[in-house]
Amino acid sequence: MKMFPGYRLITPDDLHWRPSNLMKIPNADFLERTGSENIGARLWRLPPKSANTLHKHIRAEEFYFVLEGMGRLRVGDETLTVPKYGGVLVGPDQLRQVFNDTAAEVLWLIIGAPEELEFLQGSKSQMNLSLIYPTDPTQLPKELAGVQWPPSDVSSPTNK
């Protein structure tokens, strides 16, 4: 594991917002700007009535922290409500899904470590996605029953 020397300041202007591959949730990767191989950190802007992927990790623990709004998180069969400035630590083998069943946007900061080596740029090993997505990653929690996500008209996210 390569340790990061020194420090790197990341400003909001450094962030690149993009929709996630499967669920089209706007996100910005803080640590892709540093090249860290030990920790991952992203901002996720969950629009009203949306969900991120249902997934787990091989080695990484993730800390979920709500910066704006009221967060909702499915861990296994439990649904947690996380208030603004509240957080939840989730272990690697736990299925989890951040979702938003409210009418207001929710901003999460999600930090994970150690970084899943298979996802790093230039990885020599092929990721077995069934280890991360043991079930359909696009399934929505029961709280979003009847909602279509991602919508067919997802617009590109912008810096806010």
N, CA, C and O of each residue as an XYZ file, in Angstrom:
640
protein
N       0.847     -1.164      0.000
C       0.000      0.000      0.000
C       0.898      1.234      0.000
O       1.805      1.365      0.821
N       0.623      2.129     -0.934
C       1.407      3.357     -1.063
C       0.794      4.436     -0.170
O      -0.399      4.723     -0.265
N       1.615      5.028      0.695
C       1.150      6.097      1.572
C       1.252      7.429      0.845
O       2.169      7.644      0.052
N       0.312      8.314      1.116
C       0.296      9.636      0.493
C       1.231     10.570      1.258
O       1.079     10.725      2.469
N       2.188     11.191      0.582
C       3.109     12.108      1.264
C       2.524     13.523      1.335
O       1.877     13.966      0.387
N       2.737     14.221      2.423
C       2.350     15.623      2.509
C       0.860     15.840      2.615
O       0.171     15.132      3.350
N       0.358     16.822      1.881
C      -1.068     17.124      1.900
C      -1.501     17.639      0.540
O      -0.670     17.992     -0.297
N      -2.816     17.679      0.327
C      -3.380     18.208     -0.916
C      -4.692     18.882     -0.573
O      -5.621     18.228     -0.100
N      -4.779     20.178     -0.806
C      -6.000     20.943     -0.595
C      -6.909     20.743     -1.800
O      -6.470     20.860     -2.943
N      -8.169     20.442     -1.541
C      -9.159     20.289     -2.613
C     -10.247     21.323     -2.364
O     -10.869     21.340     -1.302
N     -10.469     22.182     -3.347
C     -11.496     23.215     -3.229
C     -12.729     22.781     -4.019
O     -12.642     21.872     -4.845
N     -13.876     23.420     -3.777
C     -15.071     23.069     -4.552
C     -14.858     23.193     -6.068
O     -15.453     22.440     -6.838
N     -14.018     24.135     -6.495
C     -13.755     24.302     -7.928
C     -12.987     23.119     -8.518
O     -13.018     22.906     -9.730
N     -12.294     22.345     -7.667
C     -11.545     21.177     -8.125
C     -12.456     19.984     -8.415
O     -12.071     19.064     -9.136
N     -13.655     20.005     -7.856
C     -14.539     18.841     -7.970
C     -15.206     18.768     -9.339
O     -15.584     19.782     -9.926
N     -15.336     17.564     -9.816
C     -16.045     17.297    -11.067
C     -17.280     16.468    -10.716
O     -17.154     15.330    -10.264
N     -18.465     17.027    -10.919
C     -19.711     16.319    -10.637
C     -20.102     15.504    -11.864
O     -20.038     15.994    -12.991
N     -20.505     14.261    -11.638
C     -20.938     13.399    -12.727
C     -22.019     12.466    -12.196
O     -22.074     12.210    -10.993
N     -22.881     11.953    -13.076
C     -23.868     10.960    -12.625
C     -23.205      9.591    -12.467
O     -22.352      9.217    -13.271
N     -23.596      8.849    -11.436
C     -23.053      7.505    -11.251
C     -23.510      6.602    -12.389
O     -24.522      6.874    -13.035
N     -22.772      5.542    -12.630
C     -23.023      4.674    -13.786
C     -24.401      4.039    -13.788
O     -25.136      4.164    -14.768
N     -24.767      3.357    -12.706
C     -26.014      2.597    -12.708
C     -27.242      3.422    -12.336
O     -28.279      3.324    -12.991
N     -27.127      4.230    -11.290
C     -28.313      4.897    -10.755
C     -28.397      6.386    -11.091
O     -29.382      7.042    -10.752
N     -27.368      6.922    -11.755
C     -27.368      8.309    -12.234
C     -27.498      9.334    -11.100
O     -28.124     10.379    -11.279
N     -26.909      9.036     -9.934
C     -26.909      9.971     -8.814
C     -25.703     10.905     -8.963
O     -24.579     10.429     -9.127
N     -25.917     12.232     -8.908
C     -24.792     13.161     -9.007
C     -23.801     12.941     -7.860
O     -24.190     12.868     -6.694
N     -22.516     12.837     -8.212
C     -21.488     12.642     -7.196
C     -20.195     13.290     -7.639
O     -19.950     13.509     -8.825
N     -19.371     13.591     -6.641
C     -18.049     14.176     -6.884
C     -17.049     13.422     -6.027
O     -17.227     13.291     -4.816
N     -15.992     12.925     -6.666
C     -14.974     12.130     -5.990
C     -13.864     13.049     -5.498
O     -13.097     13.587     -6.297
N     -13.779     13.229     -4.175
C     -12.732     14.073     -3.599
C     -11.356     13.475     -3.815
O     -10.432     14.173     -4.232
N     -11.212     12.201     -3.538
C      -9.875     11.637     -3.465
C      -9.292     11.209     -4.795
O      -8.107     10.880     -4.856
N     -10.088     11.200     -5.879
C      -9.477     10.958     -7.178
C      -8.524     12.096     -7.506
O      -7.610     11.932     -8.315
N      -8.733     13.246     -6.882
C      -7.868     14.403     -7.090
C      -6.518     14.233     -6.392
O      -5.556     14.918     -6.739
N      -6.437     13.325     -5.409
C      -5.191     13.154     -4.663
C      -4.401     11.942     -5.110
O      -3.183     11.902     -4.941
N      -5.074     10.952     -5.679
C      -4.402      9.714     -6.038
C      -4.240      8.763     -4.870
O      -3.454      7.819     -4.954
N      -4.963      8.987     -3.777
C      -4.855      8.105     -2.614
C      -5.275      6.684     -2.981
O      -6.264      6.481     -3.685
N      -4.519      5.711     -2.500
C      -4.855      4.302     -2.681
C      -5.348      3.677     -1.381
O      -5.527      2.461     -1.312
N      -5.569      4.486     -0.354
C      -5.931      3.962      0.954
C      -7.352      4.284      1.383
O      -7.949      3.550      2.171
N      -7.893      5.376      0.868
C      -9.195      5.849      1.333
C      -9.959      6.439      0.151
O      -9.360      6.986     -0.775
N     -11.262      6.325      0.191
C     -12.118      6.937     -0.820
C     -13.083      7.891     -0.141
O     -13.496      7.641      0.991
N     -13.450      8.971     -0.802
C     -14.408      9.931     -0.255
C     -15.151     10.593     -1.400
O     -14.542     11.124     -2.329
N     -16.472     10.556     -1.323
C     -17.315     11.166     -2.354
C     -18.457     11.941     -1.721
O     -18.957     11.597     -0.650
N     -18.850     12.994     -2.413
C     -20.104     13.672     -2.115
C     -21.165     13.066     -3.019
O     -20.920     12.846     -4.205
N     -22.332     12.799     -2.471
C     -23.456     12.260     -3.244
C     -24.666     13.167     -3.022
O     -25.083     13.374     -1.883
N     -25.230     13.710     -4.105
C     -26.443     14.537     -4.041
C     -27.628     13.681     -4.471
O     -27.830     13.440     -5.661
N     -28.406     13.225     -3.500
C     -29.556     12.383     -3.830
C     -30.783     13.258     -4.078
O     -31.289     13.907     -3.162
N     -31.259     13.267     -5.328
C     -32.478     14.015     -5.633
C     -33.673     13.399     -4.906
O     -33.588     12.265     -4.435
N     -34.782     14.132     -4.809
C     -35.985     13.557     -4.206
C     -36.386     12.249     -4.907
O     -36.264     12.119     -6.125
N     -36.861     11.295     -4.114
C     -37.381     10.006     -4.615
C     -36.341      9.260     -5.449
O     -36.643      8.797     -6.549
N     -35.113      9.142     -4.928
C     -34.039      8.463     -5.646
C     -33.313      7.481     -4.730
O     -33.524      7.469     -3.517
N     -32.454      6.659     -5.334
C     -31.657      5.703     -4.562
C     -30.336      5.452     -5.277
O     -30.245      5.521     -6.503
N     -29.321      5.161     -4.480
C     -28.047      4.721     -5.015
C     -28.099      3.197     -5.123
O     -29.135      2.600     -4.830
N     -27.011      2.562     -5.533
C     -27.011      1.110     -5.703
C     -27.078      0.375     -4.369
O     -26.575      0.847     -3.349
N     -27.713     -0.790     -4.407
C     -27.698     -1.730     -3.287
C     -26.404     -2.523     -3.458
O     -26.222     -3.203     -4.468
N     -25.501     -2.439     -2.470
C     -24.176     -3.041     -2.640
C     -23.559     -3.384     -1.291
O     -24.104     -3.053     -0.238
N     -22.419     -4.048     -1.345
C     -21.585     -4.261     -0.169
C     -20.141     -4.168     -0.624
O     -19.875     -3.927     -1.802
N     -19.213     -4.354      0.290
C     -17.796     -4.277     -0.057
C     -17.065     -5.526      0.392
O     -17.550     -6.267      1.247
N     -15.906     -5.755     -0.181
C     -15.080     -6.907      0.146
C     -14.290     -6.635      1.420
O     -14.301     -7.440      2.351
N     -13.607     -5.497      1.454
C     -12.751     -5.143      2.588
C     -13.106     -3.800      3.218
O     -12.855     -3.593      4.405
N     -13.674     -2.905      2.459
C     -13.838     -1.513      2.899
C     -14.985     -1.334      3.889
O     -16.083     -1.861      3.712
N     -14.684     -0.566      4.944
C     -15.717     -0.025      5.814
C     -16.107      1.317      5.204
O     -15.276      1.993      4.598
N     -17.377      1.702      5.366
C     -17.804      3.004      4.867
C     -18.466      3.792      5.986
O     -19.240      3.255      6.779
N     -18.141      5.088      6.029
C     -18.779      6.002      6.962
C     -19.664      6.936      6.158
O     -19.192      7.635      5.261
N     -20.952      6.946      6.481
C     -21.965      7.743      5.805
C     -22.304      8.936      6.692
O     -22.697      8.760      7.845
N     -22.153     10.157      6.155
C     -22.369     11.367      6.934
C     -23.293     12.307      6.157
O     -23.032     12.617      4.995
N     -24.376     12.759      6.801
C     -25.348     13.640      6.150
C     -24.939     15.100      6.361
O     -24.819     15.568      7.493
N     -24.725     15.810      5.244
C     -24.363     17.229      5.284
C     -25.576     18.143      5.143
O     -25.625     19.213      5.750
N     -26.560     17.719      4.339
C     -27.779     18.501      4.120
C     -28.958     17.549      4.042
O     -28.857     16.476      3.448
N     -30.075     17.940      4.641
C     -31.294     17.147      4.554
C     -31.386     16.059      5.618
O     -30.636     16.053      6.594
N     -32.323     15.141      5.403
C     -32.545     13.999      6.294
C     -32.192     12.743      5.513
O     -32.837     12.429      4.513
N     -31.179     12.028      5.962
C     -30.700     10.858      5.242
C     -31.462      9.592      5.565
O     -31.969      9.412      6.672
N     -31.533      8.719      4.573
C     -32.142      7.401      4.762
C     -31.159      6.386      4.204
O     -30.586      6.580      3.132
N     -30.972      5.293      4.951
C     -29.989      4.280      4.605
C     -30.558      2.916      4.952
O     -31.014      2.685      6.072
N     -30.526      2.022      3.985
C     -30.926      0.631      4.202
C     -29.658     -0.165      4.472
O     -28.729     -0.144      3.665
N     -29.610     -0.871      5.608
C     -28.498     -1.757      5.943
C     -29.120     -3.117      6.252
O     -29.817     -3.285      7.252
N     -28.853     -4.082      5.372
C     -29.521     -5.377      5.514
C     -31.020     -5.182      5.399
O     -31.496     -4.624      4.411
N     -31.773     -5.633      6.395
C     -33.229     -5.485      6.402
C     -33.698     -4.271      7.190
O     -34.900     -4.038      7.310
N     -32.766     -3.499      7.725
C     -33.129     -2.332      8.541
C     -33.056     -1.048      7.737
O     -32.190     -0.893      6.876
N     -33.973     -0.122      8.020
C     -33.936      1.211      7.439
C     -33.594      2.191      8.541
O     -34.267      2.242      9.571
N     -32.551      2.964      8.325
C     -32.093      3.945      9.302
C     -32.412      5.349      8.810
O     -32.306      5.635      7.617
N     -32.800      6.219      9.728
C     -32.975      7.637      9.439
C     -31.814      8.362     10.092
O     -31.582      8.231     11.294
N     -31.079      9.135      9.284
C     -29.871      9.805      9.751
C     -30.088     11.307      9.657
O     -30.270     11.832      8.558
N     -30.073     12.017     10.796
C     -30.298     13.457     10.758
C     -29.092     14.211     10.199
O     -27.990     13.668     10.121
N     -29.312     15.456      9.816
C     -28.225     16.321      9.365
C     -27.106     16.290     10.405
O     -27.361     16.436     11.601
N     -25.877     16.101      9.951
C     -24.663     15.971     10.758
C     -24.592     14.649     11.520
O     -23.728     14.481     12.381
N     -25.486     13.714     11.217
C     -25.410     12.380     11.798
C     -24.635     11.465     10.870
O     -24.484     11.754      9.683
N     -24.144     10.356     11.414
C     -23.364      9.432     10.603
C     -23.591      7.992     10.993
O     -24.081      7.703     12.085
N     -23.229      7.075     10.084
C     -23.365      5.634     10.289
C     -22.121      4.967      9.716
O     -21.716      5.263      8.592
N     -21.514      4.070     10.486
C     -20.407      3.252     10.008
C     -20.967      1.892      9.617
O     -21.692      1.274     10.397
N     -20.637      1.417      8.410
C     -21.142      0.133      7.911
C     -19.949     -0.747      7.544
O     -19.048     -0.321      6.822
N     -19.957     -1.988      8.055
C     -18.884     -2.940      7.783
C     -18.963     -3.501      6.374
O     -19.989     -3.371      5.706
N     -17.878     -4.127      5.918
C     -17.762     -4.576      4.530
C     -18.847     -5.541      4.056
O     -19.340     -5.386      2.938
N     -19.228     -6.506      4.840
C     -20.143     -7.549      4.361
C     -21.618     -7.186      4.436
O     -22.467     -8.014      4.107
N     -21.940     -5.983      4.858
C     -23.333     -5.568      5.008
C     -23.874     -4.981      3.704
O     -23.280     -4.060      3.143
N     -24.995     -5.509      3.223
C     -25.667     -4.876      2.084
C     -26.177     -3.523      2.548
O     -26.748     -3.401      3.632
N     -25.963     -2.492      1.707
C     -26.389     -1.149      2.083
C     -26.840     -0.375      0.863
O     -26.418     -0.643     -0.262
N     -27.723      0.606      1.115
C     -28.222      1.456      0.039
C     -28.669      2.786      0.615
O     -29.534      2.834      1.489
N     -28.080      3.858      0.125
C     -28.520      5.202      0.468
C     -29.700      5.522     -0.437
O     -29.654      5.262     -1.639
N     -30.751      6.084      0.139
C     -31.900      6.478     -0.690
C     -32.532      7.731     -0.124
O     -32.232      8.146      0.995
N     -33.418      8.331     -0.918
C     -34.097      9.554     -0.513
C     -35.573      9.407     -0.839
O     -35.969      9.449     -2.003
N     -36.385      9.233      0.200
C     -37.828      9.107     -0.007
C     -38.555     10.396      0.377
O     -39.759     10.388      0.635
N     -37.798     11.514      0.410
C     -38.397     12.808      0.745
C     -38.529     13.670     -0.514
O     -38.143     13.260     -1.608
N     -39.081     14.868     -0.333
C     -39.250     15.809     -1.448
C     -38.073     16.777     -1.577
O     -38.070     17.621     -2.473
N     -37.063     16.665     -0.689
C     -35.916     17.569     -0.714
C     -34.633     16.796     -1.014
O     -34.506     15.624     -0.659
N     -33.687     17.464     -1.669
C     -32.394     16.842     -1.954
C     -31.646     16.557     -0.646
O     -31.795     17.282      0.338
N     -30.844     15.493     -0.655
C     -30.014     15.139      0.499
C     -28.564     15.034      0.030
O     -28.278     14.400     -0.985
N     -27.645     15.665      0.783
C     -26.224     15.626      0.453
C     -25.496     14.770      1.482
O     -25.520     15.052      2.680
N     -24.846     13.712      0.983
C     -24.068     12.788      1.819
C     -22.590     12.944      1.514
O     -22.210     13.223      0.376
N     -21.752     12.764      2.533
C     -20.328     12.547      2.366
C     -20.101     11.095      2.766
O     -20.403     10.707      3.894
N     -19.567     10.289      1.845
C     -19.324      8.869      2.117
C     -17.830      8.617      1.992
O     -17.221      8.865      0.951
N     -17.254      8.114      3.085
C     -15.815      7.860      3.167
C     -15.615      6.370      3.382
O     -16.258      5.779      4.249
N     -14.730      5.755      2.604
C     -14.475      4.328      2.729
C     -12.998      4.015      2.794
O     -12.179      4.674      2.155
N     -12.662      2.987      3.585
C     -11.272      2.537      3.680
C     -11.245      1.095      4.168
O     -12.123      0.714      4.942
N     -10.298      0.286      3.762
C      -9.318      0.634      2.732
C      -9.976      0.649      1.362
O     -11.018      0.025      1.163
N      -9.381      1.349      0.434
C      -9.895      1.405     -0.937
C      -9.900     -0.005     -1.517
O      -8.957     -0.767     -1.304
N     -10.950     -0.354     -2.244
C     -11.004     -1.655     -2.907
C     -10.001     -1.618     -4.054
O     -10.218     -0.918     -5.044
N      -8.919     -2.355     -3.932
C      -7.814     -2.287     -4.884
C      -8.243     -2.573     -6.314
O      -7.663     -2.034     -7.257
N      -9.252     -3.414     -6.481
C      -9.700     -3.783     -7.823
C     -10.318     -2.607     -8.567
O     -10.390     -2.625     -9.796
N     -10.767     -1.578     -7.835
C     -11.380     -0.419     -8.472
C     -10.372      0.667     -8.810
O     -10.708      1.617     -9.517
N      -9.152      0.549     -8.323
C      -8.151      1.574     -8.592
C      -7.737      1.554    -10.055
O      -7.672      0.499    -10.685
N      -7.460      2.732    -10.578
C      -7.016      2.845    -11.966
C      -5.722      2.049    -12.151
O      -4.805      2.157    -11.337
N      -5.650      1.274    -13.189
C      -4.452      0.490    -13.461
C      -4.404     -0.837    -12.721
O      -3.367     -1.501    -12.715
N      -5.507     -1.235    -12.098
C      -5.528     -2.498    -11.372
C      -5.262     -3.656    -12.323
O      -5.763     -3.688    -13.447
N      -4.462     -4.606    -11.847
C      -4.129     -5.769    -12.670
C      -5.133     -6.905    -12.498
O      -5.140     -7.849    -13.289
N      -5.981     -6.824    -11.472
C      -6.964     -7.888    -11.254
C      -8.338     -7.444    -11.740
O      -8.684     -6.264    -11.692
N      -9.098     -8.403    -12.201
C     -10.448     -8.144    -12.708
C     -11.427     -8.240    -11.538
O     -11.436     -9.241    -10.822
N     -12.245     -7.218    -11.340
C     -13.216     -7.206    -10.253
C     -14.364     -8.158    -10.560
O     -14.969     -8.087    -11.629
N     -14.660     -9.047     -9.620
C     -15.831     -9.906     -9.703
C     -16.987     -9.108     -9.110
O     -17.135     -9.047     -7.890
N     -17.805     -8.499     -9.958
C     -18.857     -7.600     -9.489
C     -19.914     -8.294     -8.639
O     -20.631     -7.621     -7.899
N     -20.034     -9.619     -8.720
C     -21.015    -10.311     -7.886
C     -20.622    -10.247     -6.406
O     -21.463    -10.479     -5.537
N     -19.355     -9.937     -6.109
C     -18.942     -9.770     -4.712
C     -19.456     -8.444     -4.149
O     -19.720     -8.337     -2.951
N     -19.595     -7.448     -5.002
C     -20.089     -6.126     -4.608
C     -21.612     -6.057     -4.749
O     -22.301     -5.462     -3.921
N     -22.120     -6.678     -5.818
C     -23.553     -6.663     -6.115
C     -24.093     -8.095     -6.108
O     -24.309     -8.664     -7.179
N     -24.318     -8.695     -4.933
C     -24.802    -10.079     -4.887
C     -26.263    -10.223     -5.320
O     -26.712    -11.325     -5.633
N     -27.005     -9.108     -5.338
C     -28.383     -9.086     -5.841
C     -28.480     -7.924     -6.819
O     -27.502     -7.206     -7.027
N     -29.637     -7.733     -7.414
C     -29.842     -6.645     -8.374
C     -29.504     -5.303     -7.716
O     -30.215     -4.883     -6.802
N     -28.439     -4.617     -8.155
C     -28.034     -3.364     -7.504
C     -28.992     -2.205     -7.749
O     -28.929     -1.190     -7.055
N     -29.887     -2.352     -8.742
C     -30.797     -1.249     -9.061
C     -32.151     -1.374     -8.366
O     -33.025     -0.528     -8.558
N     -32.332     -2.429     -7.556
C     -33.616     -2.560     -6.869
C     -33.769     -1.430     -5.847
O     -32.803     -1.017     -5.206
N     -34.975     -0.953     -5.715
C     -35.255      0.152     -4.812
C     -35.774     -0.377     -3.472
O     -36.355     -1.461     -3.422
N     -35.572      0.372     -2.393
C     -36.122     -0.043     -1.104
C     -37.644      0.068     -1.114
O     -38.223      0.755     -1.956
N     -38.277     -0.610     -0.175
C     -39.753     -0.617     -0.123
C     -40.320      0.791      0.028
O     -41.448      1.052     -0.390
N     -39.548      1.702      0.623
C     -40.004      3.079      0.813
C     -40.184      3.818     -0.511
O     -40.856      4.848     -0.557
N     -39.591      3.301     -1.588
C     -39.731      3.926     -2.905
C     -40.572      3.068     -3.858
O     -40.452      3.190     -5.077
N     -41.411      2.214     -3.304
C     -42.285      1.372     -4.133
C     -43.104      2.254     -5.078
O     -43.697      3.247     -4.656
N     -43.130      1.886     -6.344
C     -43.889      2.631     -7.349
C     -43.107      3.765     -8.003
O     -43.597      4.375     -8.953
N     -41.911      4.057     -7.519
C     -41.078      5.119     -8.095
C     -40.200      4.511     -9.182
O     -39.694      3.400     -9.027
N     -40.020      5.237    -10.278
C     -39.074      4.806    -11.307
C     -37.780      5.575    -11.092
O     -37.750      6.799    -11.217
N     -36.721      4.861    -10.773
C     -35.404      5.490    -10.647
C     -34.372      4.567    -11.260
O     -34.425      3.368    -10.989
N     -33.436      5.041    -12.069
C     -33.333      6.439    -12.472
C     -34.405      6.803    -13.495
O     -34.839      5.966    -14.286
N     -34.823      8.065    -13.465
C     -35.801      8.500    -14.469
C     -35.159      8.503    -15.848
O     -33.937      8.578    -15.971
N     -35.967      8.423    -16.858
C     -35.444      8.363    -18.223
C     -34.898      9.706    -18.695
O     -34.180      9.757    -19.693
N     -35.224     10.801    -17.996
C     -34.781     12.134    -18.413
C     -33.803     12.741    -17.417
O     -33.949     13.907    -17.048
N     -32.805     11.973    -16.975
C     -31.825     12.487    -16.014
C     -30.993     13.571    -16.680
O     -30.364     13.345    -17.714
N     -31.000     14.752    -16.072
C     -30.162     15.838    -16.598
C     -28.789     15.767    -15.949
O     -28.620     15.156    -14.894
N     -27.817     16.393    -16.585
C     -26.463     16.326    -16.028
C     -26.361     17.203    -14.789
O     -26.908     18.305    -14.755
N     -25.652     16.707    -13.763
C     -25.511     17.464    -12.519
C     -24.579     18.655    -12.699
O     -23.754     18.695    -13.611
N     -24.735     19.602    -11.819
C     -23.867     20.773    -11.845
C     -23.277     21.003    -10.468
O     -23.780     20.473     -9.477
N     -22.221     21.784    -10.399
C     -21.665     22.168     -9.099
C     -22.675     23.070     -8.404
O     -23.275     23.951     -9.021
N     -22.847     22.838     -7.132
C     -23.771     23.685     -6.362
C     -23.033     24.321     -5.240
O     -23.620     25.076     -4.465
